[in-house]
Amino acid sequence: MSVTVVVGSQWGDEGKGKIVDILGERFDIVARYQGGANAGHTIEVGDKKFIFHLIPAGILREDITCVIGNGVVIDPNALLEEINLIESNGINISNRLFISHNAHLIMPYHKLLDNIRESGKNKIGTTGRGIGPCYNDKYARKGIRIADLLDKKILEEKIRTNLKEKNNILKKVYNVEELNVEEIIDEYLAFDAKIDKYITDTASYLNNAINENKSILLEGAQGTLLDVDHGTYPYVTSSNPTAGGASTGTGIPPTKIDSVVGIVKAYTTRVGLGPFPTEMLDEEGEELRKWGAEFGATTGRPRRCGWYDAFLVNYSRMINGIERAAITKLDVLSNFDKIKVCTGYKLDGKALKHFPTDKSKLERVEPVYEILPGWKTDITNIKNFNELPANAKNYLSFISEKSGFEISLISVGPKRSQTIEL
């Protein structure tokens, strides 16, 4: 029996999809524990590219069972699109996909409210997929869960109650046309008919699997610095992408989790607003975005790019308990003569001992850099660590030491085959 958590160690977009796909072949089950369709995990197999927003990346390996846990918020349209995509590629998911009956549903009014609020002056750079408003309803105990789909009377009652309140807000506060309650009820009843066969008590399923000595890989979305409690608040997501969220998002007790693997990009990116100490606001930053194809898998938005921040990743290591890390996109740095690594911050001329998550401090810090020589060599076809250029190996050794973890896997390209295991 083995339970491993995979977490993003920066601001998301670290390449978790590929790594989960690779690690997944060693596990019986892959389970997603938080977030929603605001996160995209990209996997390239042969000449095909798959982008998943809800279904775990392990779905492409036909001997793996995939679970969408109770901590995930589910957009019906996005889920059905992914199921259709998988089946249209000849991949069988019968008895391989299970959806928690306790997962909450994203409703049309969640998306509408999200987009209205993001169009105002207090926007925080969300994807507009209704994630935040859905979690708001969840914690206000007004949410509609997958289990509610199983009882038409309860579903209709909850939708009518919620929509009465939401329409009042839409009309009186935002001067927006009210939504039609009957259309929403019909839409979600039709959705239930399509996914009913996948619905189960996933917490019991996963714990029974542990008792049967099956191995489980727990997959988070986004990254540590977007965690609602431990991230760079308020520019965060509405859930807990950190390792602690794996227990609450699946029902697996923390005492059953054996290890945490951090996914770490060889440089740093961020989508949306918020402070970014190592951001490269120059021509090199533009080149890095181009070389790394840094555009969001969900929205297509260009990602902000910067140098590797070991001070930030060390904080992430502490919060998650990361001992081993997978380094992604090392190949992208092959274009640079010199590479900077941030090893600490100064604030008002004084070195900081701890990473500051509060906006007022993080906006003012001065990153402390060390400069390493680049390798200026194509490494995308290298299969063995010893074959890497000396400067690439030195770079990996340096960030490993400064970040406080061992490196167990290195990605040198988007395909499965472009991976070096240590």
Buried (B, 14 or more C-beta within 10 A) or exposed (E): EBBBBBBBBBBBBBBBBBBBBBBBEEBBBBBBBBBBBBBBBBBBBEEEEBEBBBBBBBBBBEEBBBBBBBBBBBBBBBBBBBBEBBEEEEBEBEEBBBBBBBBBBBBBBBBBBBBBBBEEEEEBEBBBBBBBBBBBBBEEEEBBBBBBBEEEEEBBEBBEEBBEEBBEBBEEEBEBEEBEBEEBBEBBBEBBEEBEEBBBBBBEBBBEBBEEEBBBBBBBBBBBBBBBEBBBBEBBBBBBBBBBBBBBBBBBEEEBBEBBBBBBBBBBBBBBEBBBBBBBEEEBBEBBBBBBEBBBBBBEEBBBBBBBBBBBBBBBBBBBBBBBBBBBBBBBBBBBEEBBBBBBBEEEEEEBEEBBBEBEBBEBBBBBBEEBBBBEEEBBEBEEBEEBBEBBBBBBEBBBEBBBBEBBBBBBBBBBEBBBEE
